[in-house]
Amino acid sequence: MKGKKLTYKERVEKLESDSNERKRLCASLCRHLAEGFSFESFSEVSKNTLDRLRKSYVQDFDGEEIEQALMQGRDTWERIGKRQAMGDCLGNSRSWWLNMVARYNWRDKVDVQAEHNGNLNVSIVSYASSKSPKDTLE
């Protein structure tokens, strides 16, 4: 037996006090993201704790490294879609598409929204005569 397993609280306290533990956590997070998983499914610590640690200890959570891991994760998912489209792997293309919509806000059409915050002047031009037509039959 390697020793006593830490409680969640003890684990967080260790992360707060040990830079090497935070760097190890960052490396684990990057592996998780590079495999195509999300921040929300990272289970070593809660998302709130992870967000707090990332803000408090910026030097231990390399933003470039995390960004690179996110790009690798997206690459993983896009390669799955390409392999499915080419017939190189089996899978449910609909579930893949819904996954991409949820993860990366993919859309199959552009959503256009227009907003106007000023005044709008409308001029009505009428080319009709104000006189009623006379009966020309006599």
N, C-alpha and C positions, 0 to 999 in steps of 0.2 A: 504494500500500500504506500503510495507516495505521500500521503498526509491527509489532513482534514480538508474537506471541500469547503471553500469559502461561501458564505451566504451572499446574497445579492448586495446587501448593504456593505459587507466587508470588501466585496469585489469593487464596488464603486469607490470606497475609501482608498483602496490600493491604487486605483486609476488616478484619483485626485493627487496622490502623493508620489507616484512613481512615473517619471517621464518614459522610461523603457517600456512600461506596461501600456502607456498611451500609444507609443509608436507601434507596439505589437498589435494593439487594437486597430490602429489605422491600417496596418498591413492586412489584417484579417478582413476589415471592411472592404478594402480594395479588391481582394480576391473574390469576395462575395459579389461586389458590383460587376467585376469583370466577367463573372459567370452568367451575367444577365439578370441578376436579382436586384431588388429595389432596396433603398434605405429602409423602408418600412418593414421589410421582412428580415432585416439583420437582427438576430436574436441574442447576441452576446450581452447587450445592454438595451434598455428601452430607447425609443427614438428621442424622447425628451432628454435623457441623460447623454446620449450621443450628441445631440445638438448643443447642449450646454458645454460638454467637453470640447467640442470643435471650436466653439466661440471663445472659451476661456484659455485654451492651450493651442493656439493657432500654429505655433512652432512645431508641435508634434503631429499635426494633421495637415499634411502637405496638400494644398488645394489642387495643384497641378497633377499630383499623383491620383487624387480622387477623380478629377476630371477625366484623366486618361482611362481610369478603370470604368467610368460611366460610358465612355466611347467604345471601349472593348465590349462591354455588355450589350450595347446597341448593335455593334457589329455581329455579335453572337446571334441575336434575334434576326437581323436582316439576312444573315447567311442561311438560317433555317428556312426563311421564306424563299430565298433564291433556290435552295436545294429542292424545296417542294415544287416550285414552279417548273424546274427543269426535270422533275420526275426522278431525282436522285435519292429522295427519301420519302417515306410515307408520313402522313400527318394530316391533320384537319386544318385546311387552309382558312376556314372561317374562324376557328378558335385562334389561329395565329394572327389573323387580321384584327380581331377584337382585342387581342393582347397588345398589338402595336397601337391601336387607337387609344387604349387605356394608358399605356406607358409613355407614348411619344406624341400624343394628340394628333395622330394621323387622321385625315379626313378624305373622303372620296370626292368631295366637292368643296368649293370655297364658300365660306359663310361671309357674306357681305352685309355689313350693318352701316347705315348712314344716320348721322345725327346732325341736326341743325339747331344752333343755339342763338341765332340772331333773329332779326325781323325779316319778314318776307312781304314784299310789295307785289300786289297783283293788279295789273291794269287790264281792264276789259275793253276790248276794241270791237265795236259792232259796225259792220258794213251794210247793215240792213237799213232801209229808209224808214224813217219814223212815220211817214205818211202811208195810209192804207192804199193798196192798189185800187185803181178805178176800173170799173167794168168797161172794157174797150169794145164790147159788142154793142152795136147800136142798131 
